[in-house]
Amino acid sequence: MKVPKVLDYALDGVVVNPEVARNTACTCYTFKTAKGGMGRLCFSKGIIGALTEDQIKQYCPVTVDVDRGSPLSERVEKFSRAAHEVCAGKPLPEFLECMSRELGGEFKAAMLLEGY
């Protein structure tokens, strides 16, 4: 039996209110990737989860970029580093345990909210 990896669960942002999503600014975080490049995560009111590039084009009339070095941007970078450098490639249960070790209380609280 194939054990699914965490990326098998990756989804597009789930649009729950397209009108709100189209008429509000998106908030975007730029972060350093595991390979030394730059990544960008964008979120919008009306959409649950991070947006794909196509969703950014469709739903973001305006983007507000959070400065690198801000507390929120640092959290995104820390999460990305843990997910892509330390915990990548593990089956989902081991991935969640690894993320919990790397991120401590922040990730544990998120896991409890999600029912893991």
ZAVOKOL-202848 format. One record per residue (C-alpha): residue in one letter; residue number from 1; x, y, z. Coordinates in steps of 0.2 Angstrom, whole numbers, padded with zeros to 4 digits, m for minus. Layout:
<zazas>
rest,nr,u,v,w
a,NUM,X,Y,Z
...
</zazas>
This chain:
<zazas>
rest,nr,u,v,w
m,1,0000,0000,0000
k,2,0007,0017,m0005
v,3,0008,0029,0010
p,4,0003,0046,0004
k,5,0015,0061,0006
v,6,0010,0078,0012
l,7,0010,0085,m0005
d,8,m0003,0073,m0011
y,9,m0015,0083,0000
a,10,m0010,0100,m0007
l,11,m0025,0109,m0013
d,12,m0029,0126,m0021
g,13,m0036,0139,m0010
v,14,m0055,0134,m0007
v,15,m0066,0149,m0013
v,16,m0080,0151,m0001
n,17,m0086,0168,m0006
p,18,m0080,0173,m0024
e,19,m0087,0191,m0023
v,20,m0078,0195,m0007
a,21,m0062,0187,m0014
r,22,m0063,0198,m0030
n,23,m0067,0214,m0021
t,24,m0054,0214,m0007
a,25,m0035,0215,m0007
c,26,m0024,0199,m0005
t,27,m0011,0198,0008
c,28,0006,0191,0001
y,29,0021,0185,0010
t,30,0038,0184,0002
f,31,0050,0171,0009
k,32,0067,0163,0005
t,33,0064,0145,m0002
a,34,0074,0130,0003
k,35,0084,0132,m0014
g,36,0089,0150,m0010
g,37,0076,0158,m0022
m,38,0061,0168,m0016
g,39,0043,0161,m0014
r,40,0027,0170,m0012
l,41,0011,0165,m0003
c,42,m0005,0175,m0005
f,43,m0021,0174,0005
s,44,m0038,0182,0002
k,45,m0054,0185,0012
g,46,m0067,0174,0004
i,47,m0054,0160,0001
i,48,m0048,0147,0013
g,49,m0029,0142,0011
a,50,m0015,0149,0000
l,51,m0019,0154,m0017
t,52,m0012,0147,m0033
e,53,m0005,0159,m0047
d,54,m0021,0157,m0057
q,55,m0031,0162,m0042
i,56,m0020,0177,m0038
k,57,m0023,0183,m0056
q,58,m0042,0179,m0054
y,59,m0046,0185,m0037
c,60,m0033,0198,m0032
p,61,m0037,0216,m0039
v,62,m0024,0223,m0027
t,63,m0010,0214,m0017
v,64,m0003,0220,0000
d,65,0015,0213,0002
v,66,0020,0210,0020
d,67,0038,0216,0023
r,68,0051,0202,0025
g,69,0057,0203,0043
s,70,0040,0207,0050
p,71,0034,0194,0063
l,72,0021,0186,0051
s,73,0033,0185,0036
e,74,0046,0177,0048
r,75,0033,0164,0053
v,76,0029,0160,0035
e,77,0048,0158,0031
k,78,0050,0147,0047
f,79,0036,0136,0042
s,80,0042,0135,0024
r,81,0060,0130,0029
a,82,0053,0116,0041
a,83,0041,0110,0027
h,84,0053,0110,0013
e,85,0071,0107,0021
v,86,0068,0096,0036
c,87,0051,0087,0035
a,88,0049,0086,0016
g,89,0045,0069,0008
k,90,0039,0060,0024
p,91,0022,0052,0025
l,92,0009,0063,0032
p,93,0009,0056,0050
e,94,0028,0058,0051
f,95,0027,0075,0042
l,96,0015,0081,0055
e,97,0026,0075,0069
c,98,0042,0083,0061
m,99,0033,0099,0059
s,100,0027,0099,0077
r,101,0045,0096,0083
e,102,0052,0110,0072
l,103,0039,0123,0075
g,104,0034,0118,0093
g,105,0018,0126,0100
e,106,0012,0135,0085
f,107,0010,0120,0074
k,108,0003,0109,0088
a,109,m0011,0122,0090
a,110,m0015,0122,0072
m,111,m0015,0103,0072
l,112,m0027,0103,0086
l,113,m0039,0115,0077
e,114,m0038,0103,0061
g,115,m0042,0088,0072
y,116,m0025,0079,0070
</zazas>
